[in-house]
Amino acid sequence: QAEHMQGHGTYGMLRQLLTSPAAAAAAITTASAAKVTHDFCTATVAGTSMAPTFQTATTILVRHFSPALGQAERGDVVVLRSPEKGSEHTLLTKRVVAVAGDWLYSRDGRLVRVPTQHCWVEGDNASNSNDSTHYGAVPCANVAGTVVAKVWPPAQMGVVADRREECHSRVIPSDAASRLRSRPTETGETLRAALHGARGAMLAYTQAPFIVTAQSSSAA
């Protein structure tokens, strides 16, 4: 993911954090959301909704979100403000599964379309995550940052797996989705196949064990 970084200084800082436990320790010994640079901060994960990608007390490196960088993409792990009433100041860590305009099956089997300027987020831990399955698509304005790396503990240090292909497979192809918009009762073979494929991908994504493999910055 280094190609998305801004500036040589930021890239050098990221490489150092990923390859040096001492540098990572120095970066996170202040507060759980300590400032690292103008573009990045560290944060400590609480809860298990993103297991096995993150465990409680995992420290992550977060790139501050900016509209100038475009919208979050399918597969990105983001930090966002909770969309639930009364919890607006709570920060969550979830994965973007679908973006504006996408059709997909939610984990509870509903066929949904992501509205404009929204995204569909889920925790990697399907059995223990309060996410878009429960509160629906989230406004993109709620996204505060994108998680680019795990920096603590040292044994888990590395870039975050994006699961991009798995998330793409959850989305109904655009040609079939256009039939959903224009002819909701379409029964053609193409649409049926697309719906079947999207539902199958949702079930596989939810039920199959997700194995996290460490990736160094040099291998990215």
FENGIHU-V635007 format. One record per helix or strand. SS is the DSSP state (a for helix, b for strand). FROM is the first residue (numbers start at 1). TO is the last residue. Records with the same first field share a line. If there is no record, write none. Layout:
BEGIN
SS=FROM-TO ; FROM-TO
END
This chain:
BEGIN
a=2-4 ; 8-19 ; 21-28 ; 67-69 ; 132-135 ; 140-142 ; 154-156 ; 164-170 ; 174-182 ; 189-207
b=35-35 ; 40-44 ; 59-64 ; 77-81 ; 91-99 ; 103-105 ; 111-113 ; 118-122 ; 138-139 ; 143-152 ; 158-159 ; 171-171
END
